[in-house]
Amino acid sequence: TGVVVIMQGTRQVLDVKISKDLLEDIEILQEAILLAVNDALAQIENKTQETMGKYANPGIGF
């Protein structure tokens, strides 16, 4: 996408990298940043669910 966002599991942004070719069109740059941030957040959420799922109480079967 031309934009890379690095986040910790705490959702703190550690780094943002932007491709120089995106600097010419602000709307495309804004969209690329939006997508990169949302993708990073989704990856954190998926990893959290995957990790926490191991410890989830399966409940009582009926």
N, CA, C, O and CB atoms as a CASP TS submission, in Angstrom:
PFRMAT TS
TARGET T0000
AUTHOR 0000-0000-0000
METHOD Language model
MODEL 1
PARENT N/A
ATOM      1  N   THR     1       0.809  -1.209   0.000  1.00  0.00           N
ATOM      2  CA  THR     1       0.000   0.000   0.000  1.00  0.00           C
ATOM      3  C   THR     1       0.847   1.265   0.000  1.00  0.00           C
ATOM      4  O   THR     1       0.339   2.359  -0.246  1.00  0.00           O
ATOM      5  CB  THR     1      -0.917   0.003   1.193  1.00  0.00           C
ATOM      6  N   GLY     2       2.125   1.114   0.273  1.00  0.00           N
ATOM      7  CA  GLY     2       2.982   2.278   0.325  1.00  0.00           C
ATOM      8  C   GLY     2       3.081   2.890   1.706  1.00  0.00           C
ATOM      9  O   GLY     2       3.867   3.813   1.922  1.00  0.00           O
ATOM     10  N   VAL     3       2.282   2.381   2.656  1.00  0.00           N
ATOM     11  CA  VAL     3       2.333   2.849   4.037  1.00  0.00           C
ATOM     12  C   VAL     3       2.433   1.633   4.939  1.00  0.00           C
ATOM     13  O   VAL     3       1.686   0.667   4.786  1.00  0.00           O
ATOM     14  CB  VAL     3       1.083   3.718   4.396  1.00  0.00           C
ATOM     15  N   VAL     4       3.371   1.691   5.886  1.00  0.00           N
ATOM     16  CA  VAL     4       3.521   0.624   6.867  1.00  0.00           C
ATOM     17  C   VAL     4       3.418   1.257   8.245  1.00  0.00           C
ATOM     18  O   VAL     4       4.103   2.235   8.544  1.00  0.00           O
ATOM     19  CB  VAL     4       4.882  -0.145   6.687  1.00  0.00           C
ATOM     20  N   VAL     5       2.548   0.685   9.086  1.00  0.00           N
ATOM     21  CA  VAL     5       2.390   1.148  10.458  1.00  0.00           C
ATOM     22  C   VAL     5       2.792   0.001  11.373  1.00  0.00           C
ATOM     23  O   VAL     5       2.270  -1.108  11.260  1.00  0.00           O
ATOM     24  CB  VAL     5       0.918   1.626  10.746  1.00  0.00           C
ATOM     25  N   ILE     6       3.723   0.275  12.281  1.00  0.00           N
ATOM     26  CA  ILE     6       4.167  -0.719  13.249  1.00  0.00           C
ATOM     27  C   ILE     6       3.567  -0.334  14.598  1.00  0.00           C
ATOM     28  O   ILE     6       3.753   0.786  15.076  1.00  0.00           O
ATOM     29  CB  ILE     6       5.744  -0.804  13.318  1.00  0.00           C
ATOM     30  N   MET     7       2.834  -1.291  15.215  1.00  0.00           N
ATOM     31  CA  MET     7       2.210  -1.045  16.513  1.00  0.00           C
ATOM     32  C   MET     7       2.587  -2.139  17.490  1.00  0.00           C
ATOM     33  O   MET     7       2.892  -3.268  17.106  1.00  0.00           O
ATOM     34  CB  MET     7       0.683  -0.954  16.378  1.00  0.00           C
ATOM     35  N   GLN     8       2.558  -1.772  18.773  1.00  0.00           N
ATOM     36  CA  GLN     8       2.690  -2.756  19.835  1.00  0.00           C
ATOM     37  C   GLN     8       1.313  -3.346  20.102  1.00  0.00           C
ATOM     38  O   GLN     8       0.300  -2.831  19.630  1.00  0.00           O
ATOM     39  CB  GLN     8       3.297  -2.123  21.127  1.00  0.00           C
ATOM     40  N   GLY     9       1.292  -4.431  20.864  1.00  0.00           N
ATOM     41  CA  GLY     9       0.021  -5.031  21.254  1.00  0.00           C
ATOM     42  C   GLY     9      -0.833  -4.100  22.096  1.00  0.00           C
ATOM     43  O   GLY     9      -2.043  -4.296  22.211  1.00  0.00           O
ATOM     44  N   THR    10      -0.212  -3.091  22.684  1.00  0.00           N
ATOM     45  CA  THR    10      -0.937  -2.092  23.474  1.00  0.00           C
ATOM     46  C   THR    10      -1.566  -1.028  22.585  1.00  0.00           C
ATOM     47  O   THR    10      -2.177  -0.076  23.071  1.00  0.00           O
ATOM     48  CB  THR    10      -0.002  -1.434  24.488  1.00  0.00           C
ATOM     49  N   ARG    11      -1.410  -1.199  21.293  1.00  0.00           N
ATOM     50  CA  ARG    11      -1.931  -0.301  20.263  1.00  0.00           C
ATOM     51  C   ARG    11      -1.176   1.025  20.187  1.00  0.00           C
ATOM     52  O   ARG    11      -1.682   2.001  19.634  1.00  0.00           O
ATOM     53  CB  ARG    11      -3.391  -0.032  20.516  1.00  0.00           C
ATOM     54  N   GLN    12       0.015   1.056  20.735  1.00  0.00           N
ATOM     55  CA  GLN    12       0.876   2.232  20.622  1.00  0.00           C
ATOM     56  C   GLN    12       1.610   2.159  19.288  1.00  0.00           C
ATOM     57  O   GLN    12       2.224   1.142  18.966  1.00  0.00           O
ATOM     58  CB  GLN    12       1.887   2.319  21.818  1.00  0.00           C
ATOM     59  N   VAL    13       1.544   3.240  18.515  1.00  0.00           N
ATOM     60  CA  VAL    13       2.234   3.288  17.230  1.00  0.00           C
ATOM     61  C   VAL    13       3.725   3.489  17.487  1.00  0.00           C
ATOM     62  O   VAL    13       4.130   4.432  18.166  1.00  0.00           O
ATOM     63  CB  VAL    13       1.662   4.426  16.323  1.00  0.00           C
ATOM     64  N   LEU    14       4.534   2.582  16.932  1.00  0.00           N
ATOM     65  CA  LEU    14       5.981   2.656  17.101  1.00  0.00           C
ATOM     66  C   LEU    14       6.665   3.306  15.911  1.00  0.00           C
ATOM     67  O   LEU    14       7.680   3.985  16.065  1.00  0.00           O
ATOM     68  CB  LEU    14       6.548   1.275  17.321  1.00  0.00           C
ATOM     69  N   ASP    15       6.107   3.097  14.719  1.00  0.00           N
ATOM     70  CA  ASP    15       6.759   3.606  13.517  1.00  0.00           C
ATOM     71  C   ASP    15       5.747   3.705  12.386  1.00  0.00           C
ATOM     72  O   ASP    15       4.810   2.911  12.305  1.00  0.00           O
ATOM     73  CB  ASP    15       7.943   2.702  13.107  1.00  0.00           C
ATOM     74  N   VAL    16       5.946   4.680  11.522  1.00  0.00           N
ATOM     75  CA  VAL    16       5.140   4.841  10.309  1.00  0.00           C
ATOM     76  C   VAL    16       6.112   5.073   9.165  1.00  0.00           C
ATOM     77  O   VAL    16       6.967   5.956   9.237  1.00  0.00           O
ATOM     78  CB  VAL    16       4.100   6.030  10.439  1.00  0.00           C
ATOM     79  N   LYS    17       5.982   4.284   8.113  1.00  0.00           N
ATOM     80  CA  LYS    17       6.824   4.448   6.929  1.00  0.00           C
ATOM     81  C   LYS    17       5.909   4.755   5.747  1.00  0.00           C
ATOM     82  O   LYS    17       4.910   4.071   5.527  1.00  0.00           O
ATOM     83  CB  LYS    17       7.698   3.163   6.657  1.00  0.00           C
ATOM     84  N   ILE    18       6.261   5.786   4.994  1.00  0.00           N
ATOM     85  CA  ILE    18       5.446   6.225   3.862  1.00  0.00           C
ATOM     86  C   ILE    18       6.317   6.266   2.622  1.00  0.00           C
ATOM     87  O   ILE    18       7.395   6.861   2.622  1.00  0.00           O
ATOM     88  CB  ILE    18       4.803   7.615   4.132  1.00  0.00           C
ATOM     89  N   SER    19       5.836   5.627   1.564  1.00  0.00           N
ATOM     90  CA  SER    19       6.537   5.632   0.288  1.00  0.00           C
ATOM     91  C   SER    19       6.492   7.036  -0.315  1.00  0.00           C
ATOM     92  O   SER    19       5.453   7.695  -0.285  1.00  0.00           O
ATOM     93  CB  SER    19       5.918   4.596  -0.685  1.00  0.00           C
ATOM     94  N   LYS    20       7.609   7.485  -0.857  1.00  0.00           N
ATOM     95  CA  LYS    20       7.696   8.838  -1.422  1.00  0.00           C
ATOM     96  C   LYS    20       6.690   9.080  -2.543  1.00  0.00           C
ATOM     97  O   LYS    20       6.220  10.204  -2.714  1.00  0.00           O
ATOM     98  CB  LYS    20       9.093   9.088  -1.942  1.00  0.00           C
ATOM     99  N   ASP    21       6.353   8.040  -3.309  1.00  0.00           N
ATOM    100  CA  ASP    21       5.426   8.244  -4.424  1.00  0.00           C
ATOM    101  C   ASP    21       4.014   8.588  -3.957  1.00  0.00           C
ATOM    102  O   ASP    21       3.210   9.078  -4.749  1.00  0.00           O
ATOM    103  CB  ASP    21       5.383   7.004  -5.291  1.00  0.00           C
ATOM    104  N   LEU    22       3.699   8.341  -2.689  1.00  0.00           N
ATOM    105  CA  LEU    22       2.375   8.691  -2.174  1.00  0.00           C
ATOM    106  C   LEU    22       2.273  10.159  -1.763  1.00  0.00           C
ATOM    107  O   LEU    22       1.174  10.658  -1.521  1.00  0.00           O
ATOM    108  CB  LEU    22       2.035   7.810  -0.992  1.00  0.00           C
ATOM    109  N   LEU    23       3.390  10.842  -1.684  1.00  0.00           N
ATOM    110  CA  LEU    23       3.389  12.226  -1.225  1.00  0.00           C
ATOM    111  C   LEU    23       2.762  13.187  -2.230  1.00  0.00           C
ATOM    112  O   LEU    23       2.436  14.322  -1.884  1.00  0.00           O
ATOM    113  CB  LEU    23       4.795  12.662  -0.925  1.00  0.00           C
ATOM    114  N   GLU    24       2.595  12.745  -3.452  1.00  0.00           N
ATOM    115  CA  GLU    24       2.057  13.621  -4.493  1.00  0.00           C
ATOM    116  C   GLU    24       0.536  13.735  -4.462  1.00  0.00           C
ATOM    117  O   GLU    24      -0.021  14.702  -4.981  1.00  0.00           O
ATOM    118  CB  GLU    24       2.488  13.125  -5.842  1.00  0.00           C
ATOM    119  N   ASP    25      -0.138  12.761  -3.861  1.00  0.00           N
ATOM    120  CA  ASP    25      -1.605  12.777  -3.833  1.00  0.00           C
ATOM    121  C   ASP    25      -2.074  12.582  -2.398  1.00  0.00           C
ATOM    122  O   ASP    25      -2.052  11.470  -1.871  1.00  0.00           O
ATOM    123  CB  ASP    25      -2.201  11.671  -4.764  1.00  0.00           C
ATOM    124  N   ILE    26      -2.496  13.675  -1.771  1.00  0.00           N
ATOM    125  CA  ILE    26      -2.857  13.653  -0.356  1.00  0.00           C
ATOM    126  C   ILE    26      -4.022  12.710  -0.071  1.00  0.00           C
ATOM    127  O   ILE    26      -4.033  12.054   0.972  1.00  0.00           O
ATOM    128  CB  ILE    26      -3.206  15.053   0.110  1.00  0.00           C
ATOM    129  N   GLU    27      -4.994  12.624  -0.961  1.00  0.00           N
ATOM    130  CA  GLU    27      -6.146  11.754  -0.722  1.00  0.00           C
ATOM    131  C   GLU    27      -5.742  10.284  -0.725  1.00  0.00           C
ATOM    132  O   GLU    27      -6.214   9.508   0.106  1.00  0.00           O
ATOM    133  CB  GLU    27      -7.223  12.000  -1.777  1.00  0.00           C
ATOM    134  N   ILE    28      -4.880   9.904  -1.644  1.00  0.00           N
ATOM    135  CA  ILE    28      -4.401   8.520  -1.684  1.00  0.00           C
ATOM    136  C   ILE    28      -3.550   8.239  -0.449  1.00  0.00           C
ATOM    137  O   ILE    28      -3.639   7.157   0.130  1.00  0.00           O
ATOM    138  CB  ILE    28      -3.587   8.251  -2.983  1.00  0.00           C
ATOM    139  N   LEU    29      -2.735   9.195  -0.047  1.00  0.00           N
ATOM    140  CA  LEU    29      -1.909   9.038   1.149  1.00  0.00           C
ATOM    141  C   LEU    29      -2.786   8.859   2.386  1.00  0.00           C
ATOM    142  O   LEU    29      -2.526   7.977   3.205  1.00  0.00           O
ATOM    143  CB  LEU    29      -0.976  10.253   1.327  1.00  0.00           C
ATOM    144  N   GLN    30      -3.808   9.677   2.526  1.00  0.00           N
ATOM    145  CA  GLN    30      -4.710   9.568   3.672  1.00  0.00           C
ATOM    146  C   GLN    30      -5.388   8.201   3.708  1.00  0.00           C
ATOM    147  O   GLN    30      -5.486   7.580   4.766  1.00  0.00           O
ATOM    148  CB  GLN    30      -5.766  10.678   3.628  1.00  0.00           C
ATOM    149  N   GLU    31      -5.847   7.741   2.569  1.00  0.00           N
ATOM    150  CA  GLU    31      -6.497   6.430   2.486  1.00  0.00           C
ATOM    151  C   GLU    31      -5.516   5.310   2.833  1.00  0.00           C
ATOM    152  O   GLU    31      -5.873   4.361   3.530  1.00  0.00           O
ATOM    153  CB  GLU    31      -7.079   6.207   1.078  1.00  0.00           C
ATOM    154  N   ALA    32      -4.284   5.424   2.346  1.00  0.00           N
ATOM    155  CA  ALA    32      -3.274   4.402   2.624  1.00  0.00           C
ATOM    156  C   ALA    32      -2.931   4.356   4.111  1.00  0.00           C
ATOM    157  O   ALA    32      -2.745   3.275   4.670  1.00  0.00           O
ATOM    158  CB  ALA    32      -2.007   4.666   1.800  1.00  0.00           C
ATOM    159  N   ILE    33      -2.845   5.515   4.753  1.00  0.00           N
ATOM    160  CA  ILE    33      -2.579   5.557   6.194  1.00  0.00           C
ATOM    161  C   ILE    33      -3.740   4.935   6.955  1.00  0.00           C
ATOM    162  O   ILE    33      -3.530   4.135   7.867  1.00  0.00           O
ATOM    163  CB  ILE    33      -2.342   7.011   6.670  1.00  0.00           C
ATOM    164  N   LEU    34      -4.944   5.292   6.590  1.00  0.00           N
ATOM    165  CA  LEU    34      -6.140   4.735   7.224  1.00  0.00           C
ATOM    166  C   LEU    34      -6.157   3.211   7.128  1.00  0.00           C
ATOM    167  O   LEU    34      -6.396   2.520   8.118  1.00  0.00           O
ATOM    168  CB  LEU    34      -7.403   5.314   6.579  1.00  0.00           C
ATOM    169  N   LEU    35      -5.901   2.699   5.932  1.00  0.00           N
ATOM    170  CA  LEU    35      -5.891   1.250   5.734  1.00  0.00           C
ATOM    171  C   LEU    35      -4.777   0.578   6.532  1.00  0.00           C
ATOM    172  O   LEU    35      -4.987  -0.488   7.112  1.00  0.00           O
ATOM    173  CB  LEU    35      -5.736   0.922   4.254  1.00  0.00           C
ATOM    174  N   ALA    36      -3.602   1.187   6.566  1.00  0.00           N
ATOM    175  CA  ALA    36      -2.472   0.599   7.288  1.00  0.00           C
ATOM    176  C   ALA    36      -2.732   0.557   8.789  1.00  0.00           C
ATOM    177  O   ALA    36      -2.428  -0.442   9.441  1.00  0.00           O
ATOM    178  CB  ALA    36      -1.192   1.385   7.002  1.00  0.00           C
ATOM    179  N   VAL    37      -3.290   1.630   9.344  1.00  0.00           N
ATOM    180  CA  VAL    37      -3.596   1.657  10.779  1.00  0.00           C
ATOM    181  C   VAL    37      -4.672   0.627  11.107  1.00  0.00           C
ATOM    182  O   VAL    37      -4.536  -0.123  12.074  1.00  0.00           O
ATOM    183  CB  VAL    37      -4.055   3.070  11.216  1.00  0.00           C
ATOM    184  N   ASN    38      -5.731   0.585  10.316  1.00  0.00           N
ATOM    185  CA  ASN    38      -6.798  -0.385  10.565  1.00  0.00           C
ATOM    186  C   ASN    38      -6.302  -1.817  10.421  1.00  0.00           C
ATOM    187  O   ASN    38      -6.727  -2.696  11.170  1.00  0.00           O
ATOM    188  CB  ASN    38      -7.961  -0.144   9.614  1.00  0.00           C
ATOM    189  N   ASP    39      -5.413  -2.062   9.472  1.00  0.00           N
ATOM    190  CA  ASP    39      -4.840  -3.395   9.305  1.00  0.00           C
ATOM    191  C   ASP    39      -3.996  -3.774  10.520  1.00  0.00           C
ATOM    192  O   ASP    39      -4.082  -4.901  11.007  1.00  0.00           O
ATOM    193  CB  ASP    39      -3.990  -3.460   8.024  1.00  0.00           C
ATOM    194  N   ALA    40      -3.192  -2.851  11.005  1.00  0.00           N
ATOM    195  CA  ALA    40      -2.365  -3.124  12.188  1.00  0.00           C
ATOM    196  C   ALA    40      -3.242  -3.419  13.397  1.00  0.00           C
ATOM    197  O   ALA    40      -2.954  -4.343  14.159  1.00  0.00           O
ATOM    198  CB  ALA    40      -1.433  -1.934  12.487  1.00  0.00           C
ATOM    199  N   LEU    41      -4.306  -2.646  13.581  1.00  0.00           N
ATOM    200  CA  LEU    41      -5.222  -2.884  14.695  1.00  0.00           C
ATOM    201  C   LEU    41      -5.919  -4.235  14.567  1.00  0.00           C
ATOM    202  O   LEU    41      -6.102  -4.934  15.564  1.00  0.00           O
ATOM    203  CB  LEU    41      -6.260  -1.768  14.772  1.00  0.00           C
ATOM    204  N   ALA    42      -6.304  -4.604  13.357  1.00  0.00           N
ATOM    205  CA  ALA    42      -6.946  -5.902  13.131  1.00  0.00           C
ATOM    206  C   ALA    42      -5.981  -7.040  13.440  1.00  0.00           C
ATOM    207  O   ALA    42      -6.379  -8.053  14.016  1.00  0.00           O
ATOM    208  CB  ALA    42      -7.448  -6.012  11.680  1.00  0.00           C
ATOM    209  N   GLN    43      -4.721  -6.881  13.063  1.00  0.00           N
ATOM    210  CA  GLN    43      -3.728  -7.916  13.360  1.00  0.00           C
ATOM    211  C   GLN    43      -3.536  -8.072  14.866  1.00  0.00           C
ATOM    212  O   GLN    43      -3.409  -9.191  15.364  1.00  0.00           O
ATOM    213  CB  GLN    43      -2.387  -7.581  12.689  1.00  0.00           C
ATOM    214  N   ILE    44      -3.515  -6.956  15.593  1.00  0.00           N
ATOM    215  CA  ILE    44      -3.398  -7.019  17.051  1.00  0.00           C
ATOM    216  C   ILE    44      -4.613  -7.727  17.635  1.00  0.00           C
ATOM    217  O   ILE    44      -4.474  -8.594  18.499  1.00  0.00           O
ATOM    218  CB  ILE    44      -3.255  -5.600  17.656  1.00  0.00           C
ATOM    219  N   GLU    45      -5.795  -7.365  17.172  1.00  0.00           N
ATOM    220  CA  GLU    45      -7.030  -7.983  17.674  1.00  0.00           C
ATOM    221  C   GLU    45      -7.045  -9.479  17.399  1.00  0.00           C
ATOM    222  O   GLU    45      -7.401 -10.267  18.276  1.00  0.00           O
ATOM    223  CB  GLU    45      -8.260  -7.323  17.037  1.00  0.00           C
ATOM    224  N   ASN    46      -6.664  -9.878  16.197  1.00  0.00           N
ATOM    225  CA  ASN    46      -6.634 -11.300  15.847  1.00  0.00           C
ATOM    226  C   ASN    46      -5.647 -12.059  16.715  1.00  0.00           C
ATOM    227  O   ASN    46      -5.954 -13.150  17.196  1.00  0.00           O
ATOM    228  CB  ASN    46      -6.277 -11.481  14.374  1.00  0.00           C
ATOM    229  N   LYS    47      -4.472 -11.497  16.920  1.00  0.00           N
ATOM    230  CA  LYS    47      -3.451 -12.151  17.740  1.00  0.00           C
ATOM    231  C   LYS    47      -3.916 -12.240  19.191  1.00  0.00           C
ATOM    232  O   LYS    47      -3.686 -13.247  19.859  1.00  0.00           O
ATOM    233  CB  LYS    47      -2.108 -11.388  17.653  1.00  0.00           C
ATOM    234  N   THR    48      -4.572 -11.185  19.676  1.00  0.00           N
ATOM    235  CA  THR    48      -5.096 -11.189  21.041  1.00  0.00           C
ATOM    236  C   THR    48      -6.144 -12.279  21.204  1.00  0.00           C
ATOM    237  O   THR    48      -6.113 -13.033  22.176  1.00  0.00           O
ATOM    238  CB  THR    48      -5.695  -9.818  21.398  1.00  0.00           C
ATOM    239  N   GLN    49      -7.073 -12.367  20.255  1.00  0.00           N
ATOM    240  CA  GLN    49      -8.113 -13.398  20.317  1.00  0.00           C
ATOM    241  C   GLN    49      -7.505 -14.789  20.251  1.00  0.00           C
ATOM    242  O   GLN    49      -7.925 -15.697  20.969  1.00  0.00           O
ATOM    243  CB  GLN    49      -9.122 -13.213  19.180  1.00  0.00           C
ATOM    244  N   GLU    50      -6.518 -14.948  19.388  1.00  0.00           N
ATOM    245  CA  GLU    50      -5.843 -16.239  19.232  1.00  0.00           C
ATOM    246  C   GLU    50      -5.153 -16.640  20.539  1.00  0.00           C
ATOM    247  O   GLU    50      -5.248 -17.789  20.970  1.00  0.00           O
ATOM    248  CB  GLU    50      -4.814 -16.179  18.075  1.00  0.00           C
ATOM    249  N   THR    51      -4.469 -15.699  21.156  1.00  0.00           N
ATOM    250  CA  THR    51      -3.745 -15.974  22.396  1.00  0.00           C
ATOM    251  C   THR    51      -4.704 -16.176  23.563  1.00  0.00           C
ATOM    252  O   THR    51      -4.555 -17.126  24.332  1.00  0.00           O
ATOM    253  CB  THR    51      -2.775 -14.836  22.709  1.00  0.00           C
ATOM    254  N   MET    52      -5.677 -15.298  23.699  1.00  0.00           N
ATOM    255  CA  MET    52      -6.607 -15.387  24.819  1.00  0.00           C
ATOM    256  C   MET    52      -7.562 -16.564  24.669  1.00  0.00           C
ATOM    257  O   MET    52      -8.057 -17.089  25.666  1.00  0.00           O
ATOM    258  CB  MET    52      -7.395 -14.097  24.948  1.00  0.00           C
ATOM    259  N   GLY    53      -7.822 -16.978  23.449  1.00  0.00           N
ATOM    260  CA  GLY    53      -8.712 -18.115  23.208  1.00  0.00           C
ATOM    261  C   GLY    53      -8.207 -19.386  23.857  1.00  0.00           C
ATOM    262  O   GLY    53      -8.999 -20.260  24.209  1.00  0.00           O
ATOM    263  N   LYS    54      -6.912 -19.501  24.020  1.00  0.00           N
ATOM    264  CA  LYS    54      -6.326 -20.675  24.664  1.00  0.00           C
ATOM    265  C   LYS    54      -6.735 -20.763  26.125  1.00  0.00           C
ATOM    266  O   LYS    54      -6.763 -21.848  26.707  1.00  0.00           O
ATOM    267  CB  LYS    54      -4.805 -20.641  24.551  1.00  0.00           C
ATOM    268  N   TYR    55      -7.054 -19.616  26.714  1.00  0.00           N
ATOM    269  CA  TYR    55      -7.353 -19.558  28.140  1.00  0.00           C
ATOM    270  C   TYR    55      -8.839 -19.373  28.421  1.00  0.00           C
ATOM    271  O   TYR    55      -9.251 -19.314  29.579  1.00  0.00           O
ATOM    272  CB  TYR    55      -6.577 -18.439  28.782  1.00  0.00           C
ATOM    273  N   ALA    56      -9.627 -19.284  27.384  1.00  0.00           N
ATOM    274  CA  ALA    56     -11.060 -19.065  27.557  1.00  0.00           C
ATOM    275  C   ALA    56     -11.710 -20.291  28.177  1.00  0.00           C
ATOM    276  O   ALA    56     -11.334 -21.427  27.889  1.00  0.00           O
ATOM    277  CB  ALA    56     -11.725 -18.730  26.213  1.00  0.00           C
ATOM    278  N   ASN    57     -12.675 -20.045  29.016  1.00  0.00           N
ATOM    279  CA  ASN    57     -13.436 -21.115  29.644  1.00  0.00           C
ATOM    280  C   ASN    57     -14.414 -21.672  28.621  1.00  0.00           C
ATOM    281  O   ASN    57     -15.276 -20.940  28.136  1.00  0.00           O
ATOM    282  CB  ASN    57     -14.182 -20.608  30.918  1.00  0.00           C
ATOM    283  N   PRO    58     -14.297 -22.951  28.283  1.00  0.00           N
ATOM    284  CA  PRO    58     -15.184 -23.511  27.269  1.00  0.00           C
ATOM    285  C   PRO    58     -16.634 -23.594  27.722  1.00  0.00           C
ATOM    286  O   PRO    58     -17.513 -23.884  26.910  1.00  0.00           O
ATOM    287  CB  PRO    58     -14.706 -24.874  26.878  1.00  0.00           C
ATOM    288  N   GLY    59     -16.903 -23.348  28.992  1.00  0.00           N
ATOM    289  CA  GLY    59     -18.267 -23.385  29.488  1.00  0.00           C
ATOM    290  C   GLY    59     -18.703 -24.801  29.815  1.00  0.00           C
ATOM    291  O   GLY    59     -17.935 -25.756  29.701  1.00  0.00           O
ATOM    292  N   ILE    60     -19.919 -24.903  30.210  1.00  0.00           N
ATOM    293  CA  ILE    60     -20.482 -26.202  30.581  1.00  0.00           C
ATOM    294  C   ILE    60     -21.323 -26.702  29.419  1.00  0.00           C
ATOM    295  O   ILE    60     -22.239 -26.020  28.959  1.00  0.00           O
ATOM    296  CB  ILE    60     -21.335 -26.107  31.892  1.00  0.00           C
ATOM    297  N   GLY    61     -21.004 -27.886  28.957  1.00  0.00           N
ATOM    298  CA  GLY    61     -21.769 -28.452  27.850  1.00  0.00           C
ATOM    299  C   GLY    61     -23.105 -29.008  28.318  1.00  0.00           C
ATOM    300  O   GLY    61     -23.179 -29.653  29.364  1.00  0.00           O
ATOM    301  N   PHE    62     -24.131 -28.769  27.569  1.00  0.00           N
ATOM    302  CA  PHE    62     -25.454 -29.301  27.915  1.00  0.00           C
ATOM    303  C   PHE    62     -25.862 -30.326  26.920  1.00  0.00           C
ATOM    304  O   PHE    62     -26.947 -30.897  27.032  1.00  0.00           O
ATOM    305  CB  PHE    62     -26.499 -28.199  27.985  1.00  0.00           C
TER
END
